[in-house]
Amino acid sequence: MANVSNSKRQKATFTPSLKNFKTSLGYEGMTINKKSNVQTIEDLKRKYAR
């Protein structure tokens, strides 16, 4: 058996494709927020004012 330390081993992580991820979210009734809807600080203060 080769003498390999744990720091040299790479753990495989699962990353789904974006298309599959969006489809899965759609089945659950969820969506990804669009970045184009940028709000200013003043807009957010008005929205969340109590």
PDB file as gemmi writes it, atoms N, CA and C in Angstrom:
CRYST1    1.000    1.000    1.000  90.00  90.00  90.00 P 1                      
ATOM      1  N   MET A   1       0.844  -1.178   0.000  1.00  0.00           N  
ATOM      2  CA  MET A   1       0.000   0.000   0.000  1.00  0.00           C  
ATOM      3  C   MET A   1       0.888   1.238   0.000  1.00  0.00           C  
ATOM      4  N   ALA A   2       0.548   2.218  -0.800  1.00  0.00           N  
ATOM      5  CA  ALA A   2       1.334   3.442  -0.889  1.00  0.00           C  
ATOM      6  C   ALA A   2       1.172   4.256   0.387  1.00  0.00           C  
ATOM      7  N   ASN A   3       2.216   4.960   0.752  1.00  0.00           N  
ATOM      8  CA  ASN A   3       2.208   5.772   1.963  1.00  0.00           C  
ATOM      9  C   ASN A   3       1.781   7.197   1.581  1.00  0.00           C  
ATOM     10  N   VAL A   4       0.468   7.477   1.615  1.00  0.00           N  
ATOM     11  CA  VAL A   4      -0.082   8.767   1.213  1.00  0.00           C  
ATOM     12  C   VAL A   4      -0.729   9.416   2.432  1.00  0.00           C  
ATOM     13  N   SER A   5      -0.376  10.676   2.679  1.00  0.00           N  
ATOM     14  CA  SER A   5      -0.968  11.363   3.830  1.00  0.00           C  
ATOM     15  C   SER A   5      -2.366  11.858   3.487  1.00  0.00           C  
ATOM     16  N   ASN A   6      -3.167  12.143   4.509  1.00  0.00           N  
ATOM     17  CA  ASN A   6      -4.535  12.609   4.307  1.00  0.00           C  
ATOM     18  C   ASN A   6      -4.581  13.966   3.625  1.00  0.00           C  
ATOM     19  N   SER A   7      -3.574  14.804   3.814  1.00  0.00           N  
ATOM     20  CA  SER A   7      -3.587  16.139   3.225  1.00  0.00           C  
ATOM     21  C   SER A   7      -3.457  16.088   1.703  1.00  0.00           C  
ATOM     22  N   LYS A   8      -2.884  15.023   1.183  1.00  0.00           N  
ATOM     23  CA  LYS A   8      -2.706  14.913  -0.265  1.00  0.00           C  
ATOM     24  C   LYS A   8      -3.925  14.307  -0.952  1.00  0.00           C  
ATOM     25  N   ARG A   9      -4.768  13.635  -0.199  1.00  0.00           N  
ATOM     26  CA  ARG A   9      -5.975  13.042  -0.776  1.00  0.00           C  
ATOM     27  C   ARG A   9      -7.016  14.124  -0.989  1.00  0.00           C  
ATOM     28  N   GLN A  10      -7.701  14.047  -2.091  1.00  0.00           N  
ATOM     29  CA  GLN A  10      -8.759  15.009  -2.380  1.00  0.00           C  
ATOM     30  C   GLN A  10     -10.102  14.324  -2.221  1.00  0.00           C  
ATOM     31  N   LYS A  11     -10.997  14.993  -1.508  1.00  0.00           N  
ATOM     32  CA  LYS A  11     -12.332  14.449  -1.330  1.00  0.00           C  
ATOM     33  C   LYS A  11     -13.188  14.880  -2.511  1.00  0.00           C  
ATOM     34  N   ALA A  12     -13.900  13.941  -3.069  1.00  0.00           N  
ATOM     35  CA  ALA A  12     -14.787  14.247  -4.189  1.00  0.00           C  
ATOM     36  C   ALA A  12     -16.058  14.881  -3.644  1.00  0.00           C  
ATOM     37  N   THR A  13     -16.433  16.022  -4.205  1.00  0.00           N  
ATOM     38  CA  THR A  13     -17.671  16.673  -3.796  1.00  0.00           C  
ATOM     39  C   THR A  13     -18.625  16.687  -4.976  1.00  0.00           C  
ATOM     40  N   PHE A  14     -19.895  16.517  -4.668  1.00  0.00           N  
ATOM     41  CA  PHE A  14     -20.920  16.482  -5.703  1.00  0.00           C  
ATOM     42  C   PHE A  14     -21.373  17.901  -6.007  1.00  0.00           C  
ATOM     43  N   THR A  15     -21.341  18.269  -7.275  1.00  0.00           N  
ATOM     44  CA  THR A  15     -21.876  19.559  -7.709  1.00  0.00           C  
ATOM     45  C   THR A  15     -22.814  19.302  -8.882  1.00  0.00           C  
ATOM     46  N   PRO A  16     -24.112  19.551  -8.695  1.00  0.00           N  
ATOM     47  CA  PRO A  16     -25.070  19.298  -9.770  1.00  0.00           C  
ATOM     48  C   PRO A  16     -24.938  20.345 -10.869  1.00  0.00           C  
ATOM     49  N   SER A  17     -25.352  19.985 -12.053  1.00  0.00           N  
ATOM     50  CA  SER A  17     -25.366  20.972 -13.128  1.00  0.00           C  
ATOM     51  C   SER A  17     -26.479  21.976 -12.830  1.00  0.00           C  
ATOM     52  N   LEU A  18     -26.322  23.210 -13.284  1.00  0.00           N  
ATOM     53  CA  LEU A  18     -27.280  24.264 -12.977  1.00  0.00           C  
ATOM     54  C   LEU A  18     -28.655  23.942 -13.540  1.00  0.00           C  
ATOM     55  N   LYS A  19     -28.702  23.354 -14.735  1.00  0.00           N  
ATOM     56  CA  LYS A  19     -29.988  23.016 -15.343  1.00  0.00           C  
ATOM     57  C   LYS A  19     -30.741  22.001 -14.488  1.00  0.00           C  
ATOM     58  N   ASN A  20     -30.055  20.974 -14.033  1.00  0.00           N  
ATOM     59  CA  ASN A  20     -30.689  19.954 -13.182  1.00  0.00           C  
ATOM     60  C   ASN A  20     -31.111  20.543 -11.842  1.00  0.00           C  
ATOM     61  N   PHE A  21     -30.294  21.450 -11.307  1.00  0.00           N  
ATOM     62  CA  PHE A  21     -30.614  22.074 -10.032  1.00  0.00           C  
ATOM     63  C   PHE A  21     -31.872  22.930 -10.148  1.00  0.00           C  
ATOM     64  N   LYS A  22     -31.994  23.702 -11.233  1.00  0.00           N  
ATOM     65  CA  LYS A  22     -33.187  24.530 -11.451  1.00  0.00           C  
ATOM     66  C   LYS A  22     -34.426  23.666 -11.623  1.00  0.00           C  
ATOM     67  N   THR A  23     -34.294  22.549 -12.329  1.00  0.00           N  
ATOM     68  CA  THR A  23     -35.415  21.634 -12.521  1.00  0.00           C  
ATOM     69  C   THR A  23     -35.857  21.047 -11.185  1.00  0.00           C  
ATOM     70  N   SER A  24     -34.903  20.650 -10.363  1.00  0.00           N  
ATOM     71  CA  SER A  24     -35.211  20.095  -9.054  1.00  0.00           C  
ATOM     72  C   SER A  24     -35.913  21.129  -8.177  1.00  0.00           C  
ATOM     73  N   LEU A  25     -35.443  22.364  -8.205  1.00  0.00           N  
ATOM     74  CA  LEU A  25     -36.096  23.423  -7.428  1.00  0.00           C  
ATOM     75  C   LEU A  25     -37.514  23.664  -7.920  1.00  0.00           C  
ATOM     76  N   GLY A  26     -37.715  23.568  -9.233  1.00  0.00           N  
ATOM     77  CA  GLY A  26     -39.043  23.760  -9.798  1.00  0.00           C  
ATOM     78  C   GLY A  26     -40.032  22.724  -9.302  1.00  0.00           C  
ATOM     79  N   TYR A  27     -39.565  21.479  -9.139  1.00  0.00           N  
ATOM     80  CA  TYR A  27     -40.440  20.430  -8.610  1.00  0.00           C  
ATOM     81  C   TYR A  27     -40.853  20.715  -7.171  1.00  0.00           C  
ATOM     82  N   GLU A  28     -39.982  21.398  -6.438  1.00  0.00           N  
ATOM     83  CA  GLU A  28     -40.265  21.720  -5.045  1.00  0.00           C  
ATOM     84  C   GLU A  28     -40.986  23.057  -4.894  1.00  0.00           C  
ATOM     85  N   GLY A  29     -41.265  23.722  -6.005  1.00  0.00           N  
ATOM     86  CA  GLY A  29     -41.965  24.999  -5.961  1.00  0.00           C  
ATOM     87  C   GLY A  29     -41.076  26.163  -5.607  1.00  0.00           C  
ATOM     88  N   MET A  30     -39.793  26.036  -5.841  1.00  0.00           N  
ATOM     89  CA  MET A  30     -38.849  27.095  -5.505  1.00  0.00           C  
ATOM     90  C   MET A  30     -38.176  27.605  -6.772  1.00  0.00           C  
ATOM     91  N   THR A  31     -37.603  28.797  -6.701  1.00  0.00           N  
ATOM     92  CA  THR A  31     -36.856  29.347  -7.829  1.00  0.00           C  
ATOM     93  C   THR A  31     -35.587  30.013  -7.327  1.00  0.00           C  
ATOM     94  N   ILE A  32     -34.676  30.283  -8.240  1.00  0.00           N  
ATOM     95  CA  ILE A  32     -33.455  31.008  -7.927  1.00  0.00           C  
ATOM     96  C   ILE A  32     -33.726  32.490  -8.168  1.00  0.00           C  
ATOM     97  N   ASN A  33     -33.349  33.322  -7.199  1.00  0.00           N  
ATOM     98  CA  ASN A  33     -33.556  34.758  -7.344  1.00  0.00           C  
ATOM     99  C   ASN A  33     -32.688  35.315  -8.465  1.00  0.00           C  
ATOM    100  N   LYS A  34     -33.232  36.272  -9.181  1.00  0.00           N  
ATOM    101  CA  LYS A  34     -32.493  36.930 -10.246  1.00  0.00           C  
ATOM    102  C   LYS A  34     -31.648  38.043  -9.653  1.00  0.00           C  
ATOM    103  N   LYS A  35     -30.424  38.182 -10.113  1.00  0.00           N  
ATOM    104  CA  LYS A  35     -29.527  39.225  -9.616  1.00  0.00           C  
ATOM    105  C   LYS A  35     -29.858  40.581 -10.218  1.00  0.00           C  
ATOM    106  N   SER A  36     -30.657  40.622 -11.273  1.00  0.00           N  
ATOM    107  CA  SER A  36     -30.960  41.874 -11.954  1.00  0.00           C  
ATOM    108  C   SER A  36     -31.876  42.771 -11.125  1.00  0.00           C  
ATOM    109  N   ASN A  37     -32.530  42.209 -10.125  1.00  0.00           N  
ATOM    110  CA  ASN A  37     -33.438  42.984  -9.295  1.00  0.00           C  
ATOM    111  C   ASN A  37     -32.660  43.590  -8.124  1.00  0.00           C  
ATOM    112  N   VAL A  38     -31.779  44.545  -8.439  1.00  0.00           N  
ATOM    113  CA  VAL A  38     -30.934  45.181  -7.433  1.00  0.00           C  
ATOM    114  C   VAL A  38     -31.719  46.304  -6.766  1.00  0.00           C  
ATOM    115  N   GLN A  39     -31.742  46.291  -5.439  1.00  0.00           N  
ATOM    116  CA  GLN A  39     -32.443  47.319  -4.686  1.00  0.00           C  
ATOM    117  C   GLN A  39     -31.437  48.159  -3.926  1.00  0.00           C  
ATOM    118  N   THR A  40     -31.749  49.437  -3.777  1.00  0.00           N  
ATOM    119  CA  THR A  40     -30.880  50.324  -3.028  1.00  0.00           C  
ATOM    120  C   THR A  40     -31.177  50.188  -1.539  1.00  0.00           C  
ATOM    121  N   ILE A  41     -30.310  50.744  -0.737  1.00  0.00           N  
ATOM    122  CA  ILE A  41     -30.497  50.720   0.706  1.00  0.00           C  
ATOM    123  C   ILE A  41     -31.795  51.432   1.082  1.00  0.00           C  
ATOM    124  N   GLU A  42     -32.067  52.536   0.425  1.00  0.00           N  
ATOM    125  CA  GLU A  42     -33.296  53.294   0.716  1.00  0.00           C  
ATOM    126  C   GLU A  42     -34.545  52.475   0.390  1.00  0.00           C  
ATOM    127  N   ASP A  43     -34.514  51.747  -0.721  1.00  0.00           N  
ATOM    128  CA  ASP A  43     -35.652  50.888  -1.088  1.00  0.00           C  
ATOM    129  C   ASP A  43     -35.884  49.817  -0.022  1.00  0.00           C  
ATOM    130  N   LEU A  44     -34.810  49.228   0.447  1.00  0.00           N  
ATOM    131  CA  LEU A  44     -34.926  48.187   1.465  1.00  0.00           C  
ATOM    132  C   LEU A  44     -35.424  48.763   2.790  1.00  0.00           C  
ATOM    133  N   LYS A  45     -34.968  49.968   3.136  1.00  0.00           N  
ATOM    134  CA  LYS A  45     -35.439  50.602   4.374  1.00  0.00           C  
ATOM    135  C   LYS A  45     -36.937  50.873   4.305  1.00  0.00           C  
ATOM    136  N   ARG A  46     -37.424  51.331   3.131  1.00  0.00           N  
ATOM    137  CA  ARG A  46     -38.839  51.572   2.969  1.00  0.00           C  
ATOM    138  C   ARG A  46     -39.636  50.278   3.036  1.00  0.00           C  
ATOM    139  N   LYS A  47     -39.088  49.229   2.431  1.00  0.00           N  
ATOM    140  CA  LYS A  47     -39.789  47.948   2.388  1.00  0.00           C  
ATOM    141  C   LYS A  47     -39.930  47.330   3.774  1.00  0.00           C  
ATOM    142  N   TYR A  48     -38.883  47.438   4.580  1.00  0.00           N  
ATOM    143  CA  TYR A  48     -38.868  46.791   5.883  1.00  0.00           C  
ATOM    144  C   TYR A  48     -39.091  47.756   7.045  1.00  0.00           C  
ATOM    145  N   ALA A  49     -39.572  48.957   6.768  1.00  0.00           N  
ATOM    146  CA  ALA A  49     -39.837  49.928   7.829  1.00  0.00           C  
ATOM    147  C   ALA A  49     -40.969  49.428   8.723  1.00  0.00           C  
ATOM    148  N   ARG A  50     -40.836  49.648   9.993  1.00  0.00           N  
ATOM    149  CA  ARG A  50     -41.865  49.192  10.927  1.00  0.00           C  
ATOM    150  C   ARG A  50     -42.557  50.361  11.543  1.00  0.00           C  
TER     151      ARG A  50                                                      
END                                                                             
